[in-house]
Amino acid sequence: MQFLYPNVLFFMLIPTILLAFFITTNKKNIEKHFTKEALSKLQVANKFLSQSSRNILFFIAILLMIISLARPVLDKKEKEIKQDINSYILALDVSKSMFAQDLPPNRYTFAKTKLLNFIENSKDKEIGIILFSSSSYILSPLTQDITSLKELVKNLDNSIQLENGSEISTAIKTASKLLKNKTNKNLILLTDGTDKQEFKEEIALANNLNINIYTIGMATNKKSAIKLNENQYLTDEKGNIVTVALNEQIKHLSLNTNAAYINFTFNNSDINQILQVIDEKKQKEKNDIKKYKVYTELFYFPLALALFILLIAFSSLPKLKYLPFVLLIFISTDTKASITDFKIIDKATTLYENQNYKEASKEFKKIAKNSEAHYNLANSLYKEKKYKEAIDEYKKVVTSNEDLEFKKLHNLGNSYTKINKLQDAIKMYEKALQIKKDKQTKENLEIVKKALEKNKQENQNNKDKQDNKKDKNKENSQKNEQKNQEEKNENPKENKQKEEKDSENLKEKKQENSKDKNSSLEKIKKEVPISDIEEKKWLKELENSSTVFLKKDEQKNTNSKW
């Protein structure tokens, strides 16, 4: 075992010795810096540990932390960093000169076939492909997906022609971007050499970007015409057919950029030679790789032990007779109060667990003197379904404890929901979620929001229905009045005649009723005639008396002819 930072042991021993000195010989000096109230909270009383024993534990813990800072290690080993796999960019010249026909069927198609063979022979390597003429175009970034690369190249149009001329500098810059995170930057050109005679600028650019340029000449030394389409060839300004051959000056570009140049072959020997040179260079770099030391860390062992000793030194175990009440505080999920009267809290907790919430509330009220106690009381009232009283108690909970504050807000949201104050419930849930992203609280919030939205929608629908009904009735009434008025205005003559006719009909009807009435009276007279003898008798009585009292005779049906 060894220490990676042994100097820490030396420098940290000085304050450690001083601390040990003050703890053991000058115990009372601490009272100068702290009040008695603060000391009473800092000091712990434990019948199992004396003051000197506790000081020794502090001293041992500090020593262990110093050892941990010195970083003890074991089993030194050496490892090599895994090197990147070979990566390179294939650049295909697509300028018009590549459509010369000195290679079958032309230089471009021949180079495309060579490109496919490159991909096929480059397994376990990263390849990127670009096309260039006077500008460059990325066909594919670096990838090991050989199948996809082959499909991309196969689908290239055989008659593709981008711009006149070839600018290799554009291909170098694009390759540098694609290889920016690679230590070995290789660019392989498939070109006829372009029409340049000097490549000083390209060589300087490649060396500055640390790019190795390999070239395969895709042309013969025999000049050939450039066929643009079936019946047309490229001509100069005078109308003469332009002919081009391989520009061998391109080899200077490769030789001056720490790479290699080779002419095309009809087999894959040119490809294999280029790949072999790249692999050999890669192998040489592997021999120069630095080895890194790796250790087994041990610092966490003394650190963990120091923390454990500090826990013992600062702790004081409760008396056994109070142990059941302390356990109740930690076991109970709803009662989070700080309790001093163990008998009351024990009784209240038991009642709460037995679902006797009414009695539990009475007990909790006896100790409702702080935030935790109010919280416990509010929980009991909530269980009693006294939601308004529970809300009042929850509001009395004022605390800096985020966990208690979250629970209070969550339960307030539940309470407001129970009394259908959905807006207030939403506010409480949102405040709770600002403290803690709780799944249940979030679900409750969504449920309440949906319920509130539903209520609003229903109220709006009812209001709209009533308004529509009123509008409809009003509209119908207006239509009827309008219709009557229109009929009146349209046929004033007919209306007058109709009114006169109705008046005549009414008059005739009255006359008929009068006739009917008279006829009815006449009929009664005929049916009940008065005899001549009785008539004479009544007349005689009338002569003898000034007042006559008549009594209605209720006649019965008889067979008498009278």
Salt bridges, closest charged atoms under 4 A:
GLU31 OE2 - LYS28 NZ 3.99
ASP102 OD1 - ARG107 NE 2.75
GLU120 OE1 - LYS150 NZ 2.55
GLU126 OE1 - LYS182 NZ 2.85
GLU167 OE1 - LYS196 NZ 3.93
ASP192 OD2 - ARG107 NH1 3.01
GLU202 OE2 - LYS196 NZ 2.67
ASP270 OD2 - LYS114 NZ 2.99
GLU297 OE2 - ARG71 NH2 2.40
GLU359 OE2 - LYS362 NZ 3.55
GLU363 OE2 - LYS347 NZ 3.47
GLU363 OE2 - LYS366 NZ 3.37
GLU384 OE1 - LYS386 NZ 3.48
GLU393 OE1 - HIS374 ND1 2.89
GLU393 OE2 - LYS396 NZ 3.38
ASP403 OD2 - LYS407 NZ 3.42
GLU405 OE2 - LYS408 NZ 3.13
GLU430 OE2 - LYS449 NZ 3.84
GLU475 OE2 - LYS479 NZ 3.51
